Amino acid sequence: MIRTICCIGAGYVGGPTMAVIADRCPEVQVTVVDLNQSRIDAWNDVDLSKLPVYEPGLDQVVGRCRGRNLHFTTRVEAAIANADMVFLSVNTPTKTKGVGAGQASDLRWIEASARQVAACAQGHTIVVEKSTLPVRTADTVKSILSAAQGEVAGAGSPKTFSVLSNPEFLAEGTAIPDLESPDRVLIGGEDPAAIESLASVYGNWVPQERILRTNLWSSELSKLTANAFLAQRISSINSIAALCEATGADVNEVAHAIGTDTRIGPKFLKAGPGFGGSCFQKDILNLVYLCGHYGLSAEAAYWQSVVDLNTWQQDRIAQLVVQRLFGTVTGKRIAVLGFAFKADTNDTREAPAIRICKDLLEEGAQLAIYDPKVPAYQMGADLATEPQDAPTGGPLSGEGVWQRVATPAEAVAQADALLILTEWASFAQLDWADLAPRMRKPAWLFDARSIADLAAARAAGLQVWRVGCG
């Protein structure tokens, strides 16, 4: 019986996942640990609106459990020593240098976490891979833990370990409902007793038929494959969107037509500025690396093309803005609505807005960026430049600048164009009769998310482009 759980990593996966486990398993003490003191302080803030992760409903779940059986702390060693089960939920970014740079996952934090578990655990500990990892990573974790196997900590019993893979399949923006009513929970492992221990935790609220049991390697690879297939659909529909624009077809009508085919289904057929987030690109590049490692060059090239098409779509949108604005955006103000990679999250990792904004800044544009959840410091980190009100060399100097603004109305003031890059629900309700007169004529609306009321925008005097509309 699992009584105590420790999760290493208080990020977008660890925090929400452990909050839901604590909420649904009140008899289990759940402790989330992280070395980032400011992040832990945010999780413990009395004001639940200041949680470091924004997810609809997360504040309510944390509010019910925090202080009862959900705890956030930087006391990593004590939490590991007290745990029956330890989740590894740390960052695994794409390597930026060395062997596999640009494709392989950087596993330094996984290794460091495994070593810390090996050093601090007492008695029998079930170690659960929660981070998205390349297939066969469990071998590394097992090797590190096996070196400590049999050691005795203080007056305790000898250390023993079981390693499981339990990848997350939640989508940011819907993480809480995804966790509370998952399509499936996947548990991979070699120790049947350990598998059933973790299954019993999820069994408090997940029907048994949705708890899938596999071997370790199938579980690890399933996560990469699921994300690759979803991203593939997005790149596919975006390629069709470009064809629709060239031929006069409407990508939304095409998507609806093919989505009614039960063999295809309607999900992930929404044309837009491409996929973003912490997983899709990282996991596909990891798959590319793995295919290459095992000599599967054609397969590697296939999956690489999914990423290449995604990058092309973002560059295409930026280029289209330049073309429609008389071939230059130098000195022109462009309102950008949305910076998060998708609605209902404050996560900007690999957000399409980053590349599109960088392209426009390179062309000398003056960007006024509004997002309801992304702060200016995060935008600055992603764009690798500080905000400025105006270029130092004058409006036609060719220097691109950006600033974060507080409202869409402030963003469009004297703007030549408005570009929608995140599908926040409020953007579907924009008052074009109010916004359009604030812009410099002739003014454009570029709707990369197919969310705006185009008829109202046209009636207000705007020229309009929508992704995938000929």
BELNOR-V329895 format. One record per backbone hydrogen bond with DSSP energy under -1.0 kcal/mol. CO is the residue of the C=O (numbers start at 1). NH is the residue of the N-H. Records with the same first field share a line. If there is no record, write none. Layout:
# BELNOR-V329895
CO: NH + NH
This chain:
# BELNOR-V329895
3: 29
4: 84 + 85
5: 31
6: 87
7: 33
8: 89
11: 15
13: 17
14: 18
15: 19
16: 20
17: 21
18: 22
19: 23
20: 24
21: 25
25: 28
29: 5
30: 71
31: 7
32: 73
33: 9
35: 37
36: 40
37: 41
38: 42
39: 43
40: 44
47: 50
48: 51
55: 58
57: 61
58: 62
59: 63
60: 64
61: 65
62: 66
65: 68 + 69 + 70
69: 30
70: 67
71: 32
73: 34
74: 76
75: 79
76: 80
77: 81
78: 82
80: 83
84: 126
85: 6
86: 128
87: 8
88: 130 + 131
93: 106
95: 102
98: 101
100: 103 + 104
104: 95
107: 111
108: 112
109: 113
110: 114
111: 115
112: 116
113: 117
114: 118
115: 119
116: 120
117: 121
123: 160
125: 162
126: 86
127: 164
128: 88
129: 166
134: 137
136: 139
137: 141
138: 142
139: 143
140: 144
141: 145
142: 146
143: 147
145: 148
148: 151
151: 159
153: 156
157: 123
159: 150
160: 125
162: 127
164: 129
165: 188
171: 174
174: 178
175: 179
176: 180
177: 181
185: 212
187: 214
188: 165
191: 195
192: 196
193: 197
194: 198
195: 199
196: 200
197: 201
198: 202
199: 203
201: 204
202: 205 + 206
207: 210
208: 211
210: 185
212: 187
214: 189
215: 219
216: 220
217: 221
218: 222
219: 223
220: 224
221: 225
222: 226
223: 227
224: 228
225: 229
226: 230
227: 231
228: 232
229: 233
230: 234
231: 235
232: 236
233: 237
234: 238
235: 239
236: 240
237: 241
238: 242
239: 243
240: 244
241: 245
242: 246
243: 247
244: 248
249: 470
250: 254
251: 255
252: 256
253: 257
254: 258
255: 259
256: 260
258: 261
261: 264 + 265
279: 283
280: 284
281: 285
282: 286
283: 287
284: 288
285: 289
286: 290
287: 291
288: 292
289: 293
290: 294
291: 296
292: 295
295: 297
296: 300
297: 301
298: 302
299: 303
300: 304
301: 305
303: 307
304: 308
305: 309
306: 310
307: 311
308: 312
309: 313
310: 314
311: 315
312: 316
313: 317
314: 318
315: 319
316: 320
317: 321
318: 322
319: 323
320: 324
321: 325
322: 327
325: 328
329: 332
332: 366
333: 416 + 417
334: 368
335: 419
336: 370
337: 421 + 422
347: 341
348: 351
349: 277
351: 354
352: 356
353: 357
354: 358
355: 359
356: 360
357: 361
358: 362
359: 363
360: 365
361: 364
364: 331
365: 401
366: 334
367: 403
368: 336
369: 405
370: 338
375: 379
376: 380
377: 381
378: 382
379: 383
380: 384
391: 394
394: 397
401: 367
402: 388
403: 369
407: 411
408: 412
412: 415
415: 440
416: 444
417: 335
418: 446
419: 337
420: 448
422: 424
424: 427
425: 428
426: 429
430: 432
431: 435
432: 436
435: 438
436: 439
438: 414
443: 463
444: 418
445: 465
446: 420 + 448
447: 467
452: 454
453: 457
454: 458
455: 459
456: 460
457: 462
458: 461
463: 445
465: 447
466: 469
468: 251
